[in-house]
Amino acid sequence: MSTEAPLVCRLDALSPADRARHAALTGELRPAARGVQKLPRGYAFQFPDDPALSRHVLEWVALERRCCPFLEFEILLGDEGEPVILRLTGQEGVKEFLAGELALATSRPQDGAPEIDIGSVEPGEEPALLSLLERCGLTETGVRDHLRDALVARDGSGVVGSAILEIYTDGALLRSVAVDSGLRGRGLGVRLTEAALELARHRGMRHVYLLTETASGFFPRFGFHAIPRSDVPSSVAASLEFTIACPKSALVMQRAL
C-alpha cells in the first residue's frame, strides 16, 4: 500500500489569521523571485539575499507545510550576497501541482515574449474569451450576462486568461479563472485572481464567493476558505453558476474583503 500523502490541501489547517498572513507573504514573495528552475520533481526559486525576505521565506514555508503536507521543502542559504534558494519538490504529480496551483513563479515575460496585460473585455473579444473557457473545460453559462465585470489577460496572440465577477446584492461570485495551457505556472492565474478581488472591492463588495471542483488548493492563498452552501447569501445562491452550471459536489469558498 502506498504511503504517499494525497495531493489535497488541508483547508482547515490554517486559522483565518494564518490564511491572511499566508496570502500576504505569497503576495510579497511572488514578485521578489528572481529566477525559477525546473527540477525533476518540482521547482527551485531564487530570492535576493535580504535578511527580512529570508525570514519571510521561512515563515511562508512554516505555513505552507501545514496545509500542503505532500510538499517537500529545502532552503539553501549561501555566502553573503548569494541568492536564497527555495526548493519545492515531492512525489509524482507535485510538479504539475506546483505549475498549475502554487504559481509562485513571476509572470515576467521571457526575453522576446510579449508583455501580458490584464483589463476589461473589449469589443470583439467575447468569442476569444468563450473559446478560452471551452479549451480550459469551463462552462460559458451566464458569461455573456456579466461581461461588464469580466477581466481578460492579453498577449500578442490575443486572450490568454480570464477571471469573471458576477455582482449581486449581497456578494460577488468569482468564476471562470482560466489561463491558456501554454502560460500556466508563470503566476498569471494569481494576477487575474488578485485583479478580480480588487475589482470586487471597487464595486463595494464585502464578500466574494466561488465554486471549485479542481482548484481547492489554489484559492486559500488569497484568503478564501470553505463554507457550507447554506451560508451563501440568497442572491448569489440563485445564480446560474450555483443552480445550473456547477454540480452539488463542488466546494464552496468565501473571502471577506
Stockholm file with secondary structure:
# STOCKHOLM 1.0

chainA/1-257         MSTEAPLVCRLDALSPADRARHAALTGELRPAARGVQKLPRGYAFQFPDDPALSRHVLEWVALERRCCPFLEFEILLGDEGEPVILRLTGQEGVKEFLAGELALATSRPQDGAPEIDIGSVEPGEEPALLSLLERCGLTETGVRDHLRDALVARDGSGVVGSAILEIYTDGALLRSVAVDSGLRGRGLGVRLTEAALELARHRGMRHVYLLTETASGFFPRFGFHAIPRSDVPSSVAASLEFTIACPKSALVMQRAL
#=GR chainA/1-257 SS CCCCCCSCCCTTSSCHHHHHHHHHHHHHHHHHCCEEEEETTEEEEEECCCHHHHHHHHHHHHHHHHHCTTEEEEEEECSTTSCEEEEEEESTTHHHHIIIIICCSCCCCCTTCCCCEEEECCTTCHHHHHHHHHHTTCCCTTGGGGGGGEEEEEETTEEEEEEEEEEETTEEEEEEEEECGGGTTSSHHHHHHHHHHHHHHHTTCSEEEEEESSCTTTGGGGTCEECCGGGSCHHHHTSHIIIIISCTTSEEEEEEC
#=GC SS_cons         CCCCCCSCCCTTSSCHHHHHHHHHHHHHHHHHCCEEEEETTEEEEEECCCHHHHHHHHHHHHHHHHHCTTEEEEEEECSTTSCEEEEEEESTTHHHHIIIIICCSCCCCCTTCCCCEEEECCTTCHHHHHHHHHHTTCCCTTGGGGGGGEEEEEETTEEEEEEEEEEETTEEEEEEEEECGGGTTSSHHHHHHHHHHHHHHHTTCSEEEEEESSCTTTGGGGTCEECCGGGSCHHHHTSHIIIIISCTTSEEEEEEC
//
